[in-house]
Amino acid sequence: MLAEERAAQHVRKHGFAILARNFRCRSGELDIVARREGLLVIAEVRVRSNSAYGGAAASITQGKQARIRRACRYFLLCRPALANLSVRFDTLLLERLDGPINWIENAFT
């Protein structure tokens, strides 16, 4: 999970506190849940070394987005103190493990 560790460090450098990593429930998994002030960021981390199928961004399908949204709802049900925060779904994309991180804010709704 080198990519997720790099992504978490990147998020921290931007002033976010990491609340959870690899949160799992029946609905799905949240790679990184981070907070800064009144904003809760749910970040999906993707690495694709081969762009033959569209690269890292293309791997976050509609189905994957739906699972992330459902897992987010469950996460917030388990932590009612966070329920009033604004939620944003971001992606942190790496084309290589040692490559730059492309942070896409509001990647999906």
Phi and psi restraints in degrees (range 20) as a CNS / XPLOR table:
assign (resid 1 and name C) (resid 2 and name N)
       (resid 2 and name CA) (resid 2 and name C) 1.0 -59.9 20.0 2
assign (resid 2 and name N) (resid 2 and name CA)
       (resid 2 and name C) (resid 3 and name N) 1.0 -39.8 20.0 2
assign (resid 2 and name C) (resid 3 and name N)
       (resid 3 and name CA) (resid 3 and name C) 1.0 -62.6 20.0 2
assign (resid 3 and name N) (resid 3 and name CA)
       (resid 3 and name C) (resid 4 and name N) 1.0 -44.0 20.0 2
assign (resid 3 and name C) (resid 4 and name N)
       (resid 4 and name CA) (resid 4 and name C) 1.0 -67.1 20.0 2
assign (resid 4 and name N) (resid 4 and name CA)
       (resid 4 and name C) (resid 5 and name N) 1.0 -36.2 20.0 2
assign (resid 4 and name C) (resid 5 and name N)
       (resid 5 and name CA) (resid 5 and name C) 1.0 -65.7 20.0 2
assign (resid 5 and name N) (resid 5 and name CA)
       (resid 5 and name C) (resid 6 and name N) 1.0 -44.9 20.0 2
assign (resid 5 and name C) (resid 6 and name N)
       (resid 6 and name CA) (resid 6 and name C) 1.0 -61.0 20.0 2
assign (resid 6 and name N) (resid 6 and name CA)
       (resid 6 and name C) (resid 7 and name N) 1.0 -42.3 20.0 2
assign (resid 6 and name C) (resid 7 and name N)
       (resid 7 and name CA) (resid 7 and name C) 1.0 -64.3 20.0 2
assign (resid 7 and name N) (resid 7 and name CA)
       (resid 7 and name C) (resid 8 and name N) 1.0 -42.7 20.0 2
assign (resid 7 and name C) (resid 8 and name N)
       (resid 8 and name CA) (resid 8 and name C) 1.0 -62.5 20.0 2
assign (resid 8 and name N) (resid 8 and name CA)
       (resid 8 and name C) (resid 9 and name N) 1.0 -42.3 20.0 2
assign (resid 8 and name C) (resid 9 and name N)
       (resid 9 and name CA) (resid 9 and name C) 1.0 -62.2 20.0 2
assign (resid 9 and name N) (resid 9 and name CA)
       (resid 9 and name C) (resid 10 and name N) 1.0 -40.2 20.0 2
assign (resid 9 and name C) (resid 10 and name N)
       (resid 10 and name CA) (resid 10 and name C) 1.0 -62.5 20.0 2
assign (resid 10 and name N) (resid 10 and name CA)
       (resid 10 and name C) (resid 11 and name N) 1.0 -42.6 20.0 2
assign (resid 10 and name C) (resid 11 and name N)
       (resid 11 and name CA) (resid 11 and name C) 1.0 -64.8 20.0 2
assign (resid 11 and name N) (resid 11 and name CA)
       (resid 11 and name C) (resid 12 and name N) 1.0 -43.5 20.0 2
assign (resid 11 and name C) (resid 12 and name N)
       (resid 12 and name CA) (resid 12 and name C) 1.0 -60.2 20.0 2
assign (resid 12 and name N) (resid 12 and name CA)
       (resid 12 and name C) (resid 13 and name N) 1.0 -41.0 20.0 2
assign (resid 12 and name C) (resid 13 and name N)
       (resid 13 and name CA) (resid 13 and name C) 1.0 -61.0 20.0 2
assign (resid 13 and name N) (resid 13 and name CA)
       (resid 13 and name C) (resid 14 and name N) 1.0 -22.7 20.0 2
assign (resid 13 and name C) (resid 14 and name N)
       (resid 14 and name CA) (resid 14 and name C) 1.0 -94.7 20.0 2
assign (resid 14 and name N) (resid 14 and name CA)
       (resid 14 and name C) (resid 15 and name N) 1.0 17.7 20.0 2
assign (resid 14 and name C) (resid 15 and name N)
       (resid 15 and name CA) (resid 15 and name C) 1.0 88.6 20.0 2
assign (resid 15 and name N) (resid 15 and name CA)
       (resid 15 and name C) (resid 16 and name N) 1.0 10.7 20.0 2
assign (resid 15 and name C) (resid 16 and name N)
       (resid 16 and name CA) (resid 16 and name C) 1.0 -93.7 20.0 2
assign (resid 16 and name N) (resid 16 and name CA)
       (resid 16 and name C) (resid 17 and name N) 1.0 147.4 20.0 2
assign (resid 16 and name C) (resid 17 and name N)
       (resid 17 and name CA) (resid 17 and name C) 1.0 -96.8 20.0 2
assign (resid 17 and name N) (resid 17 and name CA)
       (resid 17 and name C) (resid 18 and name N) 1.0 131.4 20.0 2
assign (resid 17 and name C) (resid 18 and name N)
       (resid 18 and name CA) (resid 18 and name C) 1.0 -81.1 20.0 2
assign (resid 18 and name N) (resid 18 and name CA)
       (resid 18 and name C) (resid 19 and name N) 1.0 119.8 20.0 2
assign (resid 18 and name C) (resid 19 and name N)
       (resid 19 and name CA) (resid 19 and name C) 1.0 -93.3 20.0 2
assign (resid 19 and name N) (resid 19 and name CA)
       (resid 19 and name C) (resid 20 and name N) 1.0 -32.0 20.0 2
assign (resid 19 and name C) (resid 20 and name N)
       (resid 20 and name CA) (resid 20 and name C) 1.0 -158.1 20.0 2
assign (resid 20 and name N) (resid 20 and name CA)
       (resid 20 and name C) (resid 21 and name N) 1.0 150.4 20.0 2
assign (resid 20 and name C) (resid 21 and name N)
       (resid 21 and name CA) (resid 21 and name C) 1.0 -133.2 20.0 2
assign (resid 21 and name N) (resid 21 and name CA)
       (resid 21 and name C) (resid 22 and name N) 1.0 138.3 20.0 2
assign (resid 21 and name C) (resid 22 and name N)
       (resid 22 and name CA) (resid 22 and name C) 1.0 53.9 20.0 2
assign (resid 22 and name N) (resid 22 and name CA)
       (resid 22 and name C) (resid 23 and name N) 1.0 44.6 20.0 2
assign (resid 22 and name C) (resid 23 and name N)
       (resid 23 and name CA) (resid 23 and name C) 1.0 -69.5 20.0 2
assign (resid 23 and name N) (resid 23 and name CA)
       (resid 23 and name C) (resid 24 and name N) 1.0 122.8 20.0 2
assign (resid 23 and name C) (resid 24 and name N)
       (resid 24 and name CA) (resid 24 and name C) 1.0 -118.4 20.0 2
assign (resid 24 and name N) (resid 24 and name CA)
       (resid 24 and name C) (resid 25 and name N) 1.0 141.1 20.0 2
assign (resid 24 and name C) (resid 25 and name N)
       (resid 25 and name CA) (resid 25 and name C) 1.0 -148.4 20.0 2
assign (resid 25 and name N) (resid 25 and name CA)
       (resid 25 and name C) (resid 26 and name N) 1.0 -179.6 20.0 2
assign (resid 25 and name C) (resid 26 and name N)
       (resid 26 and name CA) (resid 26 and name C) 1.0 -60.5 20.0 2
assign (resid 26 and name N) (resid 26 and name CA)
       (resid 26 and name C) (resid 27 and name N) 1.0 -29.8 20.0 2
assign (resid 26 and name C) (resid 27 and name N)
       (resid 27 and name CA) (resid 27 and name C) 1.0 -77.6 20.0 2
assign (resid 27 and name N) (resid 27 and name CA)
       (resid 27 and name C) (resid 28 and name N) 1.0 -27.8 20.0 2
assign (resid 27 and name C) (resid 28 and name N)
       (resid 28 and name CA) (resid 28 and name C) 1.0 162.8 20.0 2
assign (resid 28 and name N) (resid 28 and name CA)
       (resid 28 and name C) (resid 29 and name N) 1.0 -159.5 20.0 2
assign (resid 28 and name C) (resid 29 and name N)
       (resid 29 and name CA) (resid 29 and name C) 1.0 -134.7 20.0 2
assign (resid 29 and name N) (resid 29 and name CA)
       (resid 29 and name C) (resid 30 and name N) 1.0 143.8 20.0 2
assign (resid 29 and name C) (resid 30 and name N)
       (resid 30 and name CA) (resid 30 and name C) 1.0 -112.1 20.0 2
assign (resid 30 and name N) (resid 30 and name CA)
       (resid 30 and name C) (resid 31 and name N) 1.0 119.8 20.0 2
assign (resid 30 and name C) (resid 31 and name N)
       (resid 31 and name CA) (resid 31 and name C) 1.0 -65.7 20.0 2
assign (resid 31 and name N) (resid 31 and name CA)
       (resid 31 and name C) (resid 32 and name N) 1.0 -52.9 20.0 2
assign (resid 31 and name C) (resid 32 and name N)
       (resid 32 and name CA) (resid 32 and name C) 1.0 -138.1 20.0 2
assign (resid 32 and name N) (resid 32 and name CA)
       (resid 32 and name C) (resid 33 and name N) 1.0 131.7 20.0 2
assign (resid 32 and name C) (resid 33 and name N)
       (resid 33 and name CA) (resid 33 and name C) 1.0 -118.2 20.0 2
assign (resid 33 and name N) (resid 33 and name CA)
       (resid 33 and name C) (resid 34 and name N) 1.0 120.9 20.0 2
assign (resid 33 and name C) (resid 34 and name N)
       (resid 34 and name CA) (resid 34 and name C) 1.0 -132.9 20.0 2
assign (resid 34 and name N) (resid 34 and name CA)
       (resid 34 and name C) (resid 35 and name N) 1.0 153.6 20.0 2
assign (resid 34 and name C) (resid 35 and name N)
       (resid 35 and name CA) (resid 35 and name C) 1.0 -131.9 20.0 2
assign (resid 35 and name N) (resid 35 and name CA)
       (resid 35 and name C) (resid 36 and name N) 1.0 139.7 20.0 2
assign (resid 35 and name C) (resid 36 and name N)
       (resid 36 and name CA) (resid 36 and name C) 1.0 -141.7 20.0 2
assign (resid 36 and name N) (resid 36 and name CA)
       (resid 36 and name C) (resid 37 and name N) 1.0 115.4 20.0 2
assign (resid 36 and name C) (resid 37 and name N)
       (resid 37 and name CA) (resid 37 and name C) 1.0 52.6 20.0 2
assign (resid 37 and name N) (resid 37 and name CA)
       (resid 37 and name C) (resid 38 and name N) 1.0 -123.2 20.0 2
assign (resid 37 and name C) (resid 38 and name N)
       (resid 38 and name CA) (resid 38 and name C) 1.0 -91.4 20.0 2
assign (resid 38 and name N) (resid 38 and name CA)
       (resid 38 and name C) (resid 39 and name N) 1.0 17.4 20.0 2
assign (resid 38 and name C) (resid 39 and name N)
       (resid 39 and name CA) (resid 39 and name C) 1.0 -117.7 20.0 2
assign (resid 39 and name N) (resid 39 and name CA)
       (resid 39 and name C) (resid 40 and name N) 1.0 131.0 20.0 2
assign (resid 39 and name C) (resid 40 and name N)
       (resid 40 and name CA) (resid 40 and name C) 1.0 -110.3 20.0 2
assign (resid 40 and name N) (resid 40 and name CA)
       (resid 40 and name C) (resid 41 and name N) 1.0 122.5 20.0 2
assign (resid 40 and name C) (resid 41 and name N)
       (resid 41 and name CA) (resid 41 and name C) 1.0 -107.4 20.0 2
assign (resid 41 and name N) (resid 41 and name CA)
       (resid 41 and name C) (resid 42 and name N) 1.0 126.1 20.0 2
assign (resid 41 and name C) (resid 42 and name N)
       (resid 42 and name CA) (resid 42 and name C) 1.0 -103.3 20.0 2
assign (resid 42 and name N) (resid 42 and name CA)
       (resid 42 and name C) (resid 43 and name N) 1.0 112.3 20.0 2
assign (resid 42 and name C) (resid 43 and name N)
       (resid 43 and name CA) (resid 43 and name C) 1.0 -113.1 20.0 2
assign (resid 43 and name N) (resid 43 and name CA)
       (resid 43 and name C) (resid 44 and name N) 1.0 126.3 20.0 2
assign (resid 43 and name C) (resid 44 and name N)
       (resid 44 and name CA) (resid 44 and name C) 1.0 -96.2 20.0 2
assign (resid 44 and name N) (resid 44 and name CA)
       (resid 44 and name C) (resid 45 and name N) 1.0 128.4 20.0 2
assign (resid 44 and name C) (resid 45 and name N)
       (resid 45 and name CA) (resid 45 and name C) 1.0 -104.3 20.0 2
assign (resid 45 and name N) (resid 45 and name CA)
       (resid 45 and name C) (resid 46 and name N) 1.0 129.6 20.0 2
assign (resid 45 and name C) (resid 46 and name N)
       (resid 46 and name CA) (resid 46 and name C) 1.0 -134.8 20.0 2
assign (resid 46 and name N) (resid 46 and name CA)
       (resid 46 and name C) (resid 47 and name N) 1.0 137.8 20.0 2
assign (resid 46 and name C) (resid 47 and name N)
       (resid 47 and name CA) (resid 47 and name C) 1.0 -126.5 20.0 2
assign (resid 47 and name N) (resid 47 and name CA)
       (resid 47 and name C) (resid 48 and name N) 1.0 132.5 20.0 2
assign (resid 47 and name C) (resid 48 and name N)
       (resid 48 and name CA) (resid 48 and name C) 1.0 -140.7 20.0 2
assign (resid 48 and name N) (resid 48 and name CA)
       (resid 48 and name C) (resid 49 and name N) 1.0 110.7 20.0 2
assign (resid 48 and name C) (resid 49 and name N)
       (resid 49 and name CA) (resid 49 and name C) 1.0 -81.5 20.0 2
assign (resid 49 and name N) (resid 49 and name CA)
       (resid 49 and name C) (resid 50 and name N) 1.0 -16.8 20.0 2
assign (resid 49 and name C) (resid 50 and name N)
       (resid 50 and name CA) (resid 50 and name C) 1.0 -117.6 20.0 2
assign (resid 50 and name N) (resid 50 and name CA)
       (resid 50 and name C) (resid 51 and name N) 1.0 119.9 20.0 2
assign (resid 50 and name C) (resid 51 and name N)
       (resid 51 and name CA) (resid 51 and name C) 1.0 -89.5 20.0 2
assign (resid 51 and name N) (resid 51 and name CA)
       (resid 51 and name C) (resid 52 and name N) 1.0 12.3 20.0 2
assign (resid 51 and name C) (resid 52 and name N)
       (resid 52 and name CA) (resid 52 and name C) 1.0 -58.8 20.0 2
assign (resid 52 and name N) (resid 52 and name CA)
       (resid 52 and name C) (resid 53 and name N) 1.0 -28.5 20.0 2
assign (resid 52 and name C) (resid 53 and name N)
       (resid 53 and name CA) (resid 53 and name C) 1.0 -110.3 20.0 2
assign (resid 53 and name N) (resid 53 and name CA)
       (resid 53 and name C) (resid 54 and name N) 1.0 24.5 20.0 2
assign (resid 53 and name C) (resid 54 and name N)
       (resid 54 and name CA) (resid 54 and name C) 1.0 104.3 20.0 2
assign (resid 54 and name N) (resid 54 and name CA)
       (resid 54 and name C) (resid 55 and name N) 1.0 1.3 20.0 2
assign (resid 54 and name C) (resid 55 and name N)
       (resid 55 and name CA) (resid 55 and name C) 1.0 80.7 20.0 2
assign (resid 55 and name N) (resid 55 and name CA)
       (resid 55 and name C) (resid 56 and name N) 1.0 -172.6 20.0 2
assign (resid 55 and name C) (resid 56 and name N)
       (resid 56 and name CA) (resid 56 and name C) 1.0 -63.2 20.0 2
assign (resid 56 and name N) (resid 56 and name CA)
       (resid 56 and name C) (resid 57 and name N) 1.0 -42.6 20.0 2
assign (resid 56 and name C) (resid 57 and name N)
       (resid 57 and name CA) (resid 57 and name C) 1.0 -64.3 20.0 2
assign (resid 57 and name N) (resid 57 and name CA)
       (resid 57 and name C) (resid 58 and name N) 1.0 -37.6 20.0 2
assign (resid 57 and name C) (resid 58 and name N)
       (resid 58 and name CA) (resid 58 and name C) 1.0 -67.3 20.0 2
assign (resid 58 and name N) (resid 58 and name CA)
       (resid 58 and name C) (resid 59 and name N) 1.0 -17.5 20.0 2
assign (resid 58 and name C) (resid 59 and name N)
       (resid 59 and name CA) (resid 59 and name C) 1.0 -80.2 20.0 2
assign (resid 59 and name N) (resid 59 and name CA)
       (resid 59 and name C) (resid 60 and name N) 1.0 -5.1 20.0 2
assign (resid 59 and name C) (resid 60 and name N)
       (resid 60 and name CA) (resid 60 and name C) 1.0 -97.8 20.0 2
assign (resid 60 and name N) (resid 60 and name CA)
       (resid 60 and name C) (resid 61 and name N) 1.0 85.1 20.0 2
assign (resid 60 and name C) (resid 61 and name N)
       (resid 61 and name CA) (resid 61 and name C) 1.0 -75.2 20.0 2
assign (resid 61 and name N) (resid 61 and name CA)
       (resid 61 and name C) (resid 62 and name N) 1.0 172.4 20.0 2
assign (resid 61 and name C) (resid 62 and name N)
       (resid 62 and name CA) (resid 62 and name C) 1.0 -59.4 20.0 2
assign (resid 62 and name N) (resid 62 and name CA)
       (resid 62 and name C) (resid 63 and name N) 1.0 -40.3 20.0 2
assign (resid 62 and name C) (resid 63 and name N)
       (resid 63 and name CA) (resid 63 and name C) 1.0 -63.5 20.0 2
assign (resid 63 and name N) (resid 63 and name CA)
       (resid 63 and name C) (resid 64 and name N) 1.0 -42.4 20.0 2
assign (resid 63 and name C) (resid 64 and name N)
       (resid 64 and name CA) (resid 64 and name C) 1.0 -63.5 20.0 2
assign (resid 64 and name N) (resid 64 and name CA)
       (resid 64 and name C) (resid 65 and name N) 1.0 -41.8 20.0 2
assign (resid 64 and name C) (resid 65 and name N)
       (resid 65 and name CA) (resid 65 and name C) 1.0 -60.7 20.0 2
assign (resid 65 and name N) (resid 65 and name CA)
       (resid 65 and name C) (resid 66 and name N) 1.0 -42.0 20.0 2
assign (resid 65 and name C) (resid 66 and name N)
       (resid 66 and name CA) (resid 66 and name C) 1.0 -63.3 20.0 2
assign (resid 66 and name N) (resid 66 and name CA)
       (resid 66 and name C) (resid 67 and name N) 1.0 -41.1 20.0 2
assign (resid 66 and name C) (resid 67 and name N)
       (resid 67 and name CA) (resid 67 and name C) 1.0 -64.6 20.0 2
assign (resid 67 and name N) (resid 67 and name CA)
       (resid 67 and name C) (resid 68 and name N) 1.0 -39.0 20.0 2
assign (resid 67 and name C) (resid 68 and name N)
       (resid 68 and name CA) (resid 68 and name C) 1.0 -64.6 20.0 2
assign (resid 68 and name N) (resid 68 and name CA)
       (resid 68 and name C) (resid 69 and name N) 1.0 -43.5 20.0 2
assign (resid 68 and name C) (resid 69 and name N)
       (resid 69 and name CA) (resid 69 and name C) 1.0 -61.3 20.0 2
assign (resid 69 and name N) (resid 69 and name CA)
       (resid 69 and name C) (resid 70 and name N) 1.0 -43.9 20.0 2
assign (resid 69 and name C) (resid 70 and name N)
       (resid 70 and name CA) (resid 70 and name C) 1.0 -64.4 20.0 2
assign (resid 70 and name N) (resid 70 and name CA)
       (resid 70 and name C) (resid 71 and name N) 1.0 -42.8 20.0 2
assign (resid 70 and name C) (resid 71 and name N)
       (resid 71 and name CA) (resid 71 and name C) 1.0 -64.0 20.0 2
assign (resid 71 and name N) (resid 71 and name CA)
       (resid 71 and name C) (resid 72 and name N) 1.0 -35.8 20.0 2
assign (resid 71 and name C) (resid 72 and name N)
       (resid 72 and name CA) (resid 72 and name C) 1.0 -64.3 20.0 2
assign (resid 72 and name N) (resid 72 and name CA)
       (resid 72 and name C) (resid 73 and name N) 1.0 -44.2 20.0 2
assign (resid 72 and name C) (resid 73 and name N)
       (resid 73 and name CA) (resid 73 and name C) 1.0 -59.0 20.0 2
assign (resid 73 and name N) (resid 73 and name CA)
       (resid 73 and name C) (resid 74 and name N) 1.0 -42.2 20.0 2
assign (resid 73 and name C) (resid 74 and name N)
       (resid 74 and name CA) (resid 74 and name C) 1.0 -67.0 20.0 2
assign (resid 74 and name N) (resid 74 and name CA)
       (resid 74 and name C) (resid 75 and name N) 1.0 -42.0 20.0 2
assign (resid 74 and name C) (resid 75 and name N)
       (resid 75 and name CA) (resid 75 and name C) 1.0 -55.5 20.0 2
assign (resid 75 and name N) (resid 75 and name CA)
       (resid 75 and name C) (resid 76 and name N) 1.0 -45.2 20.0 2
assign (resid 75 and name C) (resid 76 and name N)
       (resid 76 and name CA) (resid 76 and name C) 1.0 -70.0 20.0 2
assign (resid 76 and name N) (resid 76 and name CA)
       (resid 76 and name C) (resid 77 and name N) 1.0 -32.8 20.0 2
assign (resid 76 and name C) (resid 77 and name N)
       (resid 77 and name CA) (resid 77 and name C) 1.0 -63.7 20.0 2
assign (resid 77 and name N) (resid 77 and name CA)
       (resid 77 and name C) (resid 78 and name N) 1.0 -36.0 20.0 2
assign (resid 77 and name C) (resid 78 and name N)
       (resid 78 and name CA) (resid 78 and name C) 1.0 -76.4 20.0 2
assign (resid 78 and name N) (resid 78 and name CA)
       (resid 78 and name C) (resid 79 and name N) 1.0 -18.5 20.0 2
assign (resid 78 and name C) (resid 79 and name N)
       (resid 79 and name CA) (resid 79 and name C) 1.0 -132.0 20.0 2
assign (resid 79 and name N) (resid 79 and name CA)
       (resid 79 and name C) (resid 80 and name N) 1.0 73.3 20.0 2
assign (resid 79 and name C) (resid 80 and name N)
       (resid 80 and name CA) (resid 80 and name C) 1.0 -60.8 20.0 2
assign (resid 80 and name N) (resid 80 and name CA)
       (resid 80 and name C) (resid 81 and name N) 1.0 -22.7 20.0 2
assign (resid 80 and name C) (resid 81 and name N)
       (resid 81 and name CA) (resid 81 and name C) 1.0 -65.5 20.0 2
assign (resid 81 and name N) (resid 81 and name CA)
       (resid 81 and name C) (resid 82 and name N) 1.0 -19.0 20.0 2
assign (resid 81 and name C) (resid 82 and name N)
       (resid 82 and name CA) (resid 82 and name C) 1.0 -96.4 20.0 2
assign (resid 82 and name N) (resid 82 and name CA)
       (resid 82 and name C) (resid 83 and name N) 1.0 -5.5 20.0 2
assign (resid 82 and name C) (resid 83 and name N)
       (resid 83 and name CA) (resid 83 and name C) 1.0 -62.7 20.0 2
assign (resid 83 and name N) (resid 83 and name CA)
       (resid 83 and name C) (resid 84 and name N) 1.0 -23.1 20.0 2
assign (resid 83 and name C) (resid 84 and name N)
       (resid 84 and name CA) (resid 84 and name C) 1.0 -88.9 20.0 2
assign (resid 84 and name N) (resid 84 and name CA)
       (resid 84 and name C) (resid 85 and name N) 1.0 -1.3 20.0 2
assign (resid 84 and name C) (resid 85 and name N)
       (resid 85 and name CA) (resid 85 and name C) 1.0 -77.4 20.0 2
assign (resid 85 and name N) (resid 85 and name CA)
       (resid 85 and name C) (resid 86 and name N) 1.0 152.4 20.0 2
assign (resid 85 and name C) (resid 86 and name N)
       (resid 86 and name CA) (resid 86 and name C) 1.0 -72.4 20.0 2
assign (resid 86 and name N) (resid 86 and name CA)
       (resid 86 and name C) (resid 87 and name N) 1.0 139.6 20.0 2
assign (resid 86 and name C) (resid 87 and name N)
       (resid 87 and name CA) (resid 87 and name C) 1.0 -113.0 20.0 2
assign (resid 87 and name N) (resid 87 and name CA)
       (resid 87 and name C) (resid 88 and name N) 1.0 135.4 20.0 2
assign (resid 87 and name C) (resid 88 and name N)
       (resid 88 and name CA) (resid 88 and name C) 1.0 -130.9 20.0 2
assign (resid 88 and name N) (resid 88 and name CA)
       (resid 88 and name C) (resid 89 and name N) 1.0 136.7 20.0 2
assign (resid 88 and name C) (resid 89 and name N)
       (resid 89 and name CA) (resid 89 and name C) 1.0 -102.9 20.0 2
assign (resid 89 and name N) (resid 89 and name CA)
       (resid 89 and name C) (resid 90 and name N) 1.0 115.2 20.0 2
assign (resid 89 and name C) (resid 90 and name N)
       (resid 90 and name CA) (resid 90 and name C) 1.0 -115.7 20.0 2
assign (resid 90 and name N) (resid 90 and name CA)
       (resid 90 and name C) (resid 91 and name N) 1.0 164.3 20.0 2
assign (resid 90 and name C) (resid 91 and name N)
       (resid 91 and name CA) (resid 91 and name C) 1.0 -126.3 20.0 2
assign (resid 91 and name N) (resid 91 and name CA)
       (resid 91 and name C) (resid 92 and name N) 1.0 144.5 20.0 2
assign (resid 91 and name C) (resid 92 and name N)
       (resid 92 and name CA) (resid 92 and name C) 1.0 -118.0 20.0 2
assign (resid 92 and name N) (resid 92 and name CA)
       (resid 92 and name C) (resid 93 and name N) 1.0 111.3 20.0 2
assign (resid 92 and name C) (resid 93 and name N)
       (resid 93 and name CA) (resid 93 and name C) 1.0 -109.9 20.0 2
assign (resid 93 and name N) (resid 93 and name CA)
       (resid 93 and name C) (resid 94 and name N) 1.0 135.5 20.0 2
assign (resid 93 and name C) (resid 94 and name N)
       (resid 94 and name CA) (resid 94 and name C) 1.0 -128.7 20.0 2
assign (resid 94 and name N) (resid 94 and name CA)
       (resid 94 and name C) (resid 95 and name N) 1.0 128.8 20.0 2
assign (resid 94 and name C) (resid 95 and name N)
       (resid 95 and name CA) (resid 95 and name C) 1.0 -84.9 20.0 2
assign (resid 95 and name N) (resid 95 and name CA)
       (resid 95 and name C) (resid 96 and name N) 1.0 -20.6 20.0 2
assign (resid 95 and name C) (resid 96 and name N)
       (resid 96 and name CA) (resid 96 and name C) 1.0 -142.8 20.0 2
assign (resid 96 and name N) (resid 96 and name CA)
       (resid 96 and name C) (resid 97 and name N) 1.0 153.1 20.0 2
assign (resid 96 and name C) (resid 97 and name N)
       (resid 97 and name CA) (resid 97 and name C) 1.0 -59.0 20.0 2
assign (resid 97 and name N) (resid 97 and name CA)
       (resid 97 and name C) (resid 98 and name N) 1.0 -35.8 20.0 2
assign (resid 97 and name C) (resid 98 and name N)
       (resid 98 and name CA) (resid 98 and name C) 1.0 -99.0 20.0 2
assign (resid 98 and name N) (resid 98 and name CA)
       (resid 98 and name C) (resid 99 and name N) 1.0 7.6 20.0 2
assign (resid 98 and name C) (resid 99 and name N)
       (resid 99 and name CA) (resid 99 and name C) 1.0 -87.4 20.0 2
assign (resid 99 and name N) (resid 99 and name CA)
       (resid 99 and name C) (resid 100 and name N) 1.0 178.1 20.0 2
assign (resid 99 and name C) (resid 100 and name N)
       (resid 100 and name CA) (resid 100 and name C) 1.0 -67.3 20.0 2
assign (resid 100 and name N) (resid 100 and name CA)
       (resid 100 and name C) (resid 101 and name N) 1.0 156.5 20.0 2
assign (resid 100 and name C) (resid 101 and name N)
       (resid 101 and name CA) (resid 101 and name C) 1.0 -100.5 20.0 2
assign (resid 101 and name N) (resid 101 and name CA)
       (resid 101 and name C) (resid 102 and name N) 1.0 124.6 20.0 2
assign (resid 101 and name C) (resid 102 and name N)
       (resid 102 and name CA) (resid 102 and name C) 1.0 -100.1 20.0 2
assign (resid 102 and name N) (resid 102 and name CA)
       (resid 102 and name C) (resid 103 and name N) 1.0 108.1 20.0 2
assign (resid 102 and name C) (resid 103 and name N)
       (resid 103 and name CA) (resid 103 and name C) 1.0 -95.2 20.0 2
assign (resid 103 and name N) (resid 103 and name CA)
       (resid 103 and name C) (resid 104 and name N) 1.0 114.8 20.0 2
assign (resid 103 and name C) (resid 104 and name N)
       (resid 104 and name CA) (resid 104 and name C) 1.0 -106.3 20.0 2
assign (resid 104 and name N) (resid 104 and name CA)
       (resid 104 and name C) (resid 105 and name N) 1.0 111.8 20.0 2
assign (resid 104 and name C) (resid 105 and name N)
       (resid 105 and name CA) (resid 105 and name C) 1.0 -80.6 20.0 2
assign (resid 105 and name N) (resid 105 and name CA)
       (resid 105 and name C) (resid 106 and name N) 1.0 148.6 20.0 2
assign (resid 105 and name C) (resid 106 and name N)
       (resid 106 and name CA) (resid 106 and name C) 1.0 51.6 20.0 2
assign (resid 106 and name N) (resid 106 and name CA)
       (resid 106 and name C) (resid 107 and name N) 1.0 46.5 20.0 2
assign (resid 106 and name C) (resid 107 and name N)
       (resid 107 and name CA) (resid 107 and name C) 1.0 -64.2 20.0 2
assign (resid 107 and name N) (resid 107 and name CA)
       (resid 107 and name C) (resid 108 and name N) 1.0 -30.3 20.0 2
assign (resid 107 and name C) (resid 108 and name N)
       (resid 108 and name CA) (resid 108 and name C) 1.0 -158.0 20.0 2
assign (resid 108 and name N) (resid 108 and name CA)
       (resid 108 and name C) (resid 109 and name N) 1.0 167.2 20.0 2
